[in-house]
Amino acid sequence: MRVVEIGLARAVSKTLGFEENFIEEALNLKSGFDVMALNLYPPNAKSKGVVGLSEHTDPGFIITLVQDKDGGLQILSHKGKWINVYIPHHAILIQLGDQLESHIHRVVVENNEVQRITVVTVHGPSLEKVISPGIEFIDEGHPQGYRGMTYKQSLEANGDDEIDVQSSLKQLRLV
């Protein structure tokens, strides 16, 4: 998966007009740290509500998601509407993480007719890497919007040891 992550970092770097290795080197992705979570969502008849995982963003550079059944994941659109995400069978969904200001998403279980399992992996930089907006993106018209912290602190701010997931972006925002 590290090869895919670095390939995506290179593609994004080139798309933004930077040298191909810009993001890879800025985030020290070759020494990256990954976190994997396995989630079990029961059939709706056994669930404790319609939301399986409340709205949040994910730390890291990219997030990969594999699940045994389609359904459940929703992304909040720029218009404030929840959009269902279709993930084809045997596919890997790749999402952007907080290092690229990820989108807000949640998991709903109200339509689960059968048990559903997901495997989510957060792929990020090394734990000691300080994450902050690149100076290339900051000027008078675009002031720094987030404070810097190590990737480890970012994971801790996201509730790395808690079930109630939250977004560290809200905690880091300066404006």
C-alpha positions in Angstrom: 0.0 0.0 0.0 3.0 2.3 0.6 3.7 2.2 -3.2 0.1 3.4 -3.9 0.3 6.1 -1.2 3.6 7.5 -2.6 2.2 7.3 -6.2 -0.8 9.3 -5.2 1.4 11.8 -3.4 3.5 12.3 -6.5 0.4 12.7 -8.7 -1.1 15.3 -6.3 2.3 17.1 -6.2 2.5 17.4 -10.0 -1.2 18.4 -10.2 -0.5 21.3 -7.8 2.5 22.4 -9.9 5.3 21.2 -7.6 8.1 18.8 -8.1 6.9 15.2 -8.1 8.4 14.3 -4.7 7.2 17.5 -2.9 4.4 15.9 -0.8 6.3 12.6 -0.3 9.3 14.5 1.1 7.3 17.1 3.0 5.4 14.4 4.9 8.3 11.9 5.0 5.9 9.2 3.6 8.6 6.5 3.2 8.8 6.4 7.0 5.1 6.7 7.4 2.8 5.4 10.2 -0.4 3.5 9.4 -3.3 2.9 11.7 -5.9 0.2 10.9 -9.4 -0.1 12.3 -11.9 -3.0 11.9 -15.5 -2.0 12.3 -18.5 -4.3 12.7 -21.9 -2.8 12.0 -24.9 -5.0 13.1 -28.1 -5.4 11.1 -30.4 -2.4 11.7 -32.7 -4.5 14.0 -29.8 -4.8 16.5 -28.3 -1.4 16.2 -28.7 1.4 18.7 -29.6 4.1 16.2 -29.3 5.1 12.6 -25.7 6.5 12.8 -23.0 3.9 13.1 -20.1 6.4 13.3 -20.9 10.1 13.7 -19.6 12.8 11.3 -15.9 13.2 11.3 -12.7 13.7 9.2 -9.7 11.3 9.3 -6.1 12.1 10.1 -3.3 11.3 7.8 -2.5 11.7 4.1 -4.9 9.2 2.6 -7.4 6.7 4.0 -8.2 3.3 2.4 -11.5 1.6 3.0 -12.5 -2.0 2.2 -15.9 -3.4 3.1 -17.7 -6.7 2.6 -21.1 -5.1 1.7 -21.9 -1.8 -0.1 -23.6 0.9 1.8 -23.4 3.0 4.9 -20.7 5.6 4.1 -22.0 9.1 3.4 -20.1 12.3 2.5 -21.3 15.8 3.4 -21.5 17.9 0.2 -20.5 21.5 -0.1 -24.2 22.3 -0.1 -24.7 20.5 3.3 -26.4 17.4 2.0 -25.4 13.9 2.9 -24.5 11.8 -0.2 -24.4 8.0 -0.2 -21.1 6.6 -1.4 -21.2 3.5 -3.7 -18.2 1.2 -3.2 -18.2 -1.7 -5.8 -17.6 -5.2 -4.5 -13.8 -6.0 -4.1 -12.9 -2.3 -4.5 -10.7 -0.2 -2.3 -12.0 3.3 -1.7 -9.3 6.0 -1.3 -10.1 9.2 0.5 -8.0 12.3 1.3 -7.1 12.7 5.0 -6.7 15.8 7.1 -3.2 16.6 5.7 -5.1 17.7 2.5 -8.1 19.0 4.5 -10.4 16.0 4.1 -14.1 16.0 3.7 -16.6 15.3 6.5 -18.2 11.9 6.4 -20.2 9.5 8.6 -21.5 5.9 8.6 -25.2 5.1 8.8 -26.7 1.7 9.7 -30.4 2.3 9.3 -30.6 0.2 6.1 -28.3 -2.6 7.2 -30.2 -5.8 6.5 -27.2 -7.9 7.3 -24.1 -7.5 9.4 -21.4 -5.3 7.6 -17.6 -5.2 8.2 -15.2 -2.5 7.1 -11.4 -2.3 7.3 -10.2 1.3 7.4 -6.5 2.2 7.2 -5.2 5.7 7.8 -1.9 6.2 6.0 0.2 9.1 7.3 3.7 10.5 7.8 6.0 9.4 10.6 4.7 10.0 14.1 7.4 12.7 14.8 6.7 14.6 11.6 5.4 18.1 12.3 2.3 18.7 10.2 1.5 22.3 9.3 0.5 24.3 6.2 3.4 24.5 3.8 5.0 28.0 3.4 4.4 27.7 -0.3 0.6 28.0 0.4 0.8 31.0 2.8 0.8 34.6 1.9 -1.1 37.8 2.8 -4.1 36.7 0.9 -3.9 33.2 2.3 -2.9 33.3 5.9 -2.1 30.2 7.9 -5.4 28.6 8.9 -4.1 25.8 11.1 -1.5 25.4 13.8 1.2 22.8 13.5 1.6 19.7 15.6 3.3 16.3 15.2 1.4 13.6 13.5 1.3 11.7 16.8 -0.4 14.7 18.4 -2.8 14.8 15.5 -3.8 11.2 16.1 -4.2 11.9 19.8 -6.4 14.9 19.0 -8.6 12.7 16.9 -9.2 10.4 19.8 -6.8 7.6 18.9 -7.9 5.6 22.0 -11.6 6.5 21.9 -14.6 5.2 20.1 -16.3 8.6 19.8 -14.3 9.9 16.8 -13.8 13.6 16.3 -12.0 15.8 13.8 -8.7 17.4 14.8 -9.2 20.0 12.1 -11.6 21.9 14.3 -9.1 21.9 17.1 -6.2 23.1 14.9 -8.0 25.9 13.1 -6.5 29.3 13.9 -9.3 31.4 12.3 
